[in-house]
Amino acid sequence: MGKQASAKVCVTGGAGYIGSWLVKKLLEKGYTVHATLRNLDDQLKVGLLKSLAGADTRLVLFQADIYKPYEFRYAIQGCEFVFHVATPQQTAGSSHSSQEIVEAAISGVRSIAESCIESQSVKRLIYTASVLASSPLTKDGFHLKSCVNESNWTPSDIIFTHGFEYMRVFSLFHSNSFHFQLPKTSPNDRINCCEAYTISKTLAEKEALSYNENPGDDKLLEVVTLACGLVGGETLLPYVPLSVEVMFSQLIGKPQTFEGLELMEEVMGSVPLVHIEDVCDAHIFCMEKPSMRGRFLCAAANPTIREMATYFRENESQYQVPEEFMGGEKKGIAFDSSKLVKMGFEYKYDKKKILDDSVNCGRRLGSISLN
Ligand SMILES: NC(=O)c1ccc[n+]([C@@H]2O[C@H](COP(=O)([O-])OP(=O)(O)OC[C@H]3O[C@@H](n4cnc5c(N)ncnc54)[C@H](OP(=O)(O)O)[C@@H]3O)[C@@H](O)[C@H]2O)c1
């Protein structure tokens, strides 16, 4: 591969689920990592990152908040590659409105891209996007196109019927520590919360990709966006990450996180899934290519909710998947992630491995009983 593993790279949101796994892999490969988190006094998050192999000599931590996006400049300076993984969320006790979250996500991307250009050291910005930004829903929101691919963009005026309880839980997982408090939400948050995440991911990804348009002599920055499916598998965190719990929500019969699956199926037609190992390998693949830019979908499987339930019933028969968590009889929609594969990327984890590893993670951390 083209890249020197001694290169300096930056990971925003380095203490999150995907961020911490990515930092671990980058350190294992010999890279020097500048990781950002919001609070350097958070001993749990700092301790977790500092315990990683190679961290003592090749990990530097920076404090940076998307609501003060200039703070990322210090972490970016001197790096060759920047992974923008962090995303602003509704948090417990957060004073930010949905509108502010969307605006912060977009201006965060803009500010980080500008810092990359100013640094004169950054070659490529890799943005962790979501498949929720690539819905195959038609503009009226009632019909699905036959296939999900990189040409789809989620309509900005989409209204969801699922996702309220899910987003309440979502906000807990994004609070500023490993301990959560239930945030206050009003019925009006129903549309706002669900839309805020999807719209913020859609518009932030478009903003990132706009830096690939008309690259002049002074704008040599390449931008890759990786629109990832629901991420499952193991974790370094001391709790089950939200997306992993969503993945096995049918097994534990938890309506709040099951709504996450329903939201995915409503927006995407099926539930695109990807393993944490493949997600991080895909990020590193996009960095190690000598040259790469553009939008890439990243998911290895695309079952319907019912197909997931059937898998669990057949393979985890000691647990009951209650009827109300089985999902409807639907024909899934085709998910075309061949663009990344044509670049040379190979997925190593299929639906079985993604679901099995998520269940094992849930068992290990006590979210799924061992009966
Ligand atoms: N997990 C999935 O299924 C999935 C799928 C597709 C895309 N993604 C994308 O992947 C990224 C990481 O998600 P995740 O699942 O790893 O979630 P996560 O564990 O909750 O991580 C979220 C990260 O965002 C950071 N963050 C939140 N608000 C911030 C702010 N105001 N300023 C700076 N940083 C802030 C957090 O930093 P602190 O640690 O400092 O709080 C944390 O590192 C997100 O962009 C998400 O949209 C995730």
Ligand as a Chemical Component Dictionary entry (heavy atoms), coordinates in Angstrom:
data_LIG
# 
_chem_comp.id                   LIG 
_chem_comp.type                 NON-POLYMER 
_chem_comp.pdbx_formal_charge   0 
_chem_comp.three_letter_code    LIG 
# 
loop_
_chem_comp_atom.comp_id 
_chem_comp_atom.atom_id 
_chem_comp_atom.alt_atom_id 
_chem_comp_atom.type_symbol 
_chem_comp_atom.charge 
_chem_comp_atom.model_Cartn_x 
_chem_comp_atom.model_Cartn_y 
_chem_comp_atom.model_Cartn_z 
_chem_comp_atom.pdbx_ordinal 
LIG N1  N1  N 0  -22.671 3.164  14.999 1  
LIG C1  C1  C 0  -23.339 3.160  13.846 2  
LIG O1  O1  O 0  -24.157 2.260  13.580 3  
LIG C2  C2  C 0  -23.054 4.221  12.808 4  
LIG C3  C3  C 0  -23.519 4.013  11.513 5  
LIG C4  C4  C 0  -23.252 4.971  10.538 6  
LIG C5  C5  C 0  -22.529 6.104  10.861 7  
LIG N2  N2  N 1  -22.109 6.298  12.133 8  
LIG C6  C6  C 0  -21.343 7.525  12.425 9  
LIG O2  O2  O 0  -20.142 7.151  13.075 10 
LIG C7  C7  C 0  -19.737 8.193  13.941 11 
LIG C8  C8  C 0  -19.443 7.600  15.315 12 
LIG O3  O3  O 0  -20.604 6.975  15.797 13 
LIG P1  P1  P 0  -20.540 5.938  17.003 14 
LIG O4  O4  O 0  -21.523 4.885  16.723 15 
LIG O5  O5  O -1 -19.141 5.584  17.268 16 
LIG O6  O6  O 0  -21.159 6.809  18.173 17 
LIG P2  P2  P 0  -20.577 7.227  19.587 18 
LIG O7  O7  O 0  -19.918 6.091  20.255 19 
LIG O8  O8  O 0  -21.683 7.859  20.328 20 
LIG O9  O9  O 0  -19.521 8.334  19.230 21 
LIG C9  C9  C 0  -19.922 9.657  18.952 22 
LIG C10 C10 C 0  -18.691 10.500 19.026 23 
LIG O10 O10 O 0  -19.051 11.857 18.695 24 
LIG C11 C11 C 0  -18.424 12.699 19.632 25 
LIG N3  N3  N 0  -19.209 13.918 19.833 26 
LIG C12 C12 C 0  -20.524 14.032 20.163 27 
LIG N4  N4  N 0  -20.854 15.329 20.257 28 
LIG C13 C13 C 0  -19.733 16.034 20.002 29 
LIG C14 C14 C 0  -19.427 17.415 19.967 30 
LIG N5  N5  N 0  -20.338 18.357 20.233 31 
LIG N6  N6  N 0  -18.149 17.792 19.678 32 
LIG C15 C15 C 0  -17.195 16.864 19.439 33 
LIG N7  N7  N 0  -17.421 15.543 19.459 34 
LIG C16 C16 C 0  -18.687 15.137 19.734 35 
LIG C17 C17 C 0  -18.308 11.919 20.921 36 
LIG O11 O11 O 0  -17.194 12.465 21.594 37 
LIG P3  P3  P 0  -16.929 12.345 23.175 38 
LIG O12 O12 O 0  -16.402 10.955 23.388 39 
LIG O13 O13 O 0  -15.948 13.404 23.469 40 
LIG O14 O14 O 0  -18.242 12.530 23.851 41 
LIG C18 C18 C 0  -18.065 10.510 20.395 42 
LIG O15 O15 O 0  -16.698 10.272 20.233 43 
LIG C19 C19 C 0  -20.843 9.234  13.912 44 
LIG O16 O16 O 0  -20.504 10.238 13.002 45 
LIG C20 C20 C 0  -22.045 8.452  13.404 46 
LIG O17 O17 O 0  -22.965 9.279  12.738 47 
LIG C21 C21 C 0  -22.343 5.378  13.121 48 
# 
loop_
_chem_comp_bond.comp_id 
_chem_comp_bond.atom_id_1 
_chem_comp_bond.atom_id_2 
_chem_comp_bond.value_order 
_chem_comp_bond.pdbx_ordinal 
LIG N1  C1  SING 1  
LIG C1  O1  DOUB 2  
LIG C1  C2  SING 3  
LIG C2  C3  SING 4  
LIG C2  C21 DOUB 5  
LIG C3  C4  DOUB 6  
LIG C4  C5  SING 7  
LIG C5  N2  DOUB 8  
LIG N2  C6  SING 9  
LIG N2  C21 SING 10 
LIG C6  O2  SING 11 
LIG C6  C20 SING 12 
LIG O2  C7  SING 13 
LIG C7  C8  SING 14 
LIG C7  C19 SING 15 
LIG C8  O3  SING 16 
LIG O3  P1  SING 17 
LIG P1  O4  DOUB 18 
LIG P1  O5  SING 19 
LIG P1  O6  SING 20 
LIG O6  P2  SING 21 
LIG P2  O7  DOUB 22 
LIG P2  O8  SING 23 
LIG P2  O9  SING 24 
LIG O9  C9  SING 25 
LIG C9  C10 SING 26 
LIG C10 O10 SING 27 
LIG C10 C18 SING 28 
LIG O10 C11 SING 29 
LIG C11 N3  SING 30 
LIG C11 C17 SING 31 
LIG N3  C12 SING 32 
LIG N3  C16 SING 33 
LIG C12 N4  DOUB 34 
LIG N4  C13 SING 35 
LIG C13 C14 SING 36 
LIG C13 C16 DOUB 37 
LIG C14 N5  SING 38 
LIG C14 N6  DOUB 39 
LIG N6  C15 SING 40 
LIG C15 N7  DOUB 41 
LIG N7  C16 SING 42 
LIG C17 O11 SING 43 
LIG C17 C18 SING 44 
LIG O11 P3  SING 45 
LIG P3  O12 DOUB 46 
LIG P3  O13 SING 47 
LIG P3  O14 SING 48 
LIG C18 O15 SING 49 
LIG C19 O16 SING 50 
LIG C19 C20 SING 51 
LIG C20 O17 SING 52 
# 
